[in-house]
Amino acid sequence: MNQRKRSLITGLLYISLALLGPVALLIIPAQFDVDNVTLFAQDHLWLIGIWIVLELMIIGIEVILTINLYQMFKAYHKGLSFVASIFRFAVVLIMTVGVIFLSLILFNQGNGADMWIQNHQTFVYIWQLWFSVHVFILGLMILKNNKTYWKYLGGALLIGAFGYLLDATRALTHMDNPIVSSLSTILLIFITIGEIGMSIGLIKNKIITLD
């Protein structure tokens, strides 16, 4: 596969994550923010099923993305690209554990849903920690090596990586600080800009530029 085709496919995959991610990570979990999670899950097993399917789709996309990004970014730095791919594969493995938790809800007909969903959400924050390192490395490579104005996209990714890191740390440590929460929200805006920019840049074949 040539560079242009790989870049186009990778960009389209990034866009698909931008569509699937909010549904699987925000919209559906928000439906279970009720007083009796187990009872709600028992009455909405179909929603758990959709949640599982969406996360499996995301995992499949992530595997392909990890391989493609390594193949592309090794042109900048083979070692850093390999490390970045390891961290993204770790994300895939952690996401898989999360899907297992959701599957246990179906297996048990909704019983214990409050515990399994809580475990799933904890693992979401755990994979965010690993993903923050991956994003930081990609941003660093783009900022240092891209020869066009697209290099500034790397800066957005660098800043946004700290958004993932802070958000995950805040949640896992149960930190209730309005200043930290506000800072986390601001930093996550940069990751949104960075990842949308990555989609566009990859589709336009502007991310990897070589002399």
N, C-alpha and C positions, 0 to 999 in steps of 0.2 A: 504494500500500500504506500503510495507516495505521500509526501508531506502535506500537500494541499488537501487531498481527500481525507487524510487522518484528522487534520485540523478542523475541517468542516463537520465531520462526524462527531468529533469531540465537542464542538460548539453546540451542536444540536442536542447532544446528550445533556450538556449543562442546562440548556433551556428546559428540557424535560424534567430535570430535577427541580428547577424553579417552579414548575407547575405542580409536581407531585409532592414536593417537600412540605409546603405549607398545609396541605390537606392532611398528610400523614403525621406531621409533627406538631401541628397547631390546632387545626379545625376539629379533627376527630377526637384527639385527647380532651379538648375543651368540653365535648359533649358529656364526658364522664365526670365532670366537676359538679357532682350532685351529692346530696346528703347520704344516700344509700347506693354506693357504687355497685355492690354485688347484685342488688335487686334490679338496678338499671341494666347491668350487663346481661342478666338472665332474660330480660325482656327485649334486649337488642343484640343478640348473638350475631345477627347478620351484619351489624356495624363492626363488630370485632373481626368478622371474616373479611370485610372490605379493608379494614386497617391492616390485616396480615398481608393481603394481596398487594396493597400499595407498598408496604415495606419490602416485600420480596422483589417487587419491580425496582425499587430504589437500590436494593442490594445488587441486583443484576447489572443495573446501569453503573453503579459504583465500581464493580469489578472491571468492566470494559473501560471506564474512565481511567482507572488506575493504570492499566496496561498502556493505554494510549498516551497518557501524560508522561509516563516514564519514557516511552519511545520518542516523544517529542522533545522533552526537556533535557534528555541526555546529551543533546547537541550543545547545550549550554554548559552543563557540568554533570558528568555521568555519576559521580559519587553522590552529589546532593540529590540528583534525580532519583537515585536508588533509595536513599534514606526517605525521601518524600513518599515514594511508593510504599515503603514498609509501613509508614504511619497511616497511609490511606487504607492499606489492606487490614491494618489493625482495626480501623473504623468499621470495615465490612464485617469482621469477626464479632465485634461488640454488638453491631446491629443485629447480627444473626441470633445472638443470645437474647436480645430484646424480642425478636419474633417468637422465640421459643416460649418466653413468658406469656405472650399473647395467645399462643397456641394452647397453652395449659388452661386458659380461660374457656376456650371452646371445648377442650377435652373434658373439663369438669362442669360443663353446662352453666358457666357463669359463677360457680362457687369459688370463693377466694379471689374474686376479681379485684377487690380493693388492694390486696397484697401484690398480685401479679402486675397490675397496672403501675403501682408505685415502684416496683422493681424495674419495670420497663423504662419508666421515666428517669430513674436513677442512671440507668445505662445510657440513656440519651445524653445526659450530661457527661458521663465518662467518655463517650466517643467524641464529644465536643473538645475535650482536653487533647486527645490525640489529633483531632482534625486541625486544631489551632496550630500545631507544629507543622503539619503538612502545608497549610495555607501560608504560614510564615516563610517556609523554604521556597515555595513557588514565587511568592512576592519578591523575595530577595533575588532570585535568579532573573526574574523579569526586569527588576530595577537596575541590576548590574549589567545585564547583557543585551537587553533590547535596544536597538539603535534608532528607534523612532519615539514619537511622543507617547506611544503606548506603554513606554517604560513607567510612566506615572501610575499606571494601573497597578504596577507592582507595589508602589507606595500605599495605595488604598488597601491592598491585600495584607501588607505588613501591619498596618494599623488595625484592620479588621480582625486579624488573628488574635489580637489582645482582647477584642470584644468577645470572641468565643471563649477564651481562657478565663476572662473575668466573670462572664455569665455562668459558666460551668462551676467555677470555684465558689461563687456566691450561692448557687443552688445546693451544691454538695455539702457546704459548711453551714447551710441555713443562715447565712448572713442577712440580717434585716437592717440594711443601711440605705436610706434614700439617696445619698450621694453616690454610693457605689452602684446602685440600681440605675441612676440617671447616666452615670458614666458608661456603664455597660450598654445601655440603649444607644447612646451616641456612637460608641465604637462599633456596634453592630450595624449601624447605618453604613459605615465604611465597607463592611464585608458585603452588604447588599450591593453597593455600588461596584465593588471589586468583582463579585461573581457575575453580575449582569454584564459588566465590562468584559470579563473573560469569555462569556458566551459570544458576544459581538466580535471581539478580537479574534477568537478562534475561527468563527465562521468566515471572517474576512481574511484569515491567514496572516494576521499581524502580530501574533504573540511571539513566535519564534522568528527572529531576524538574525541572519548571519552575514559576516563580511564576504 
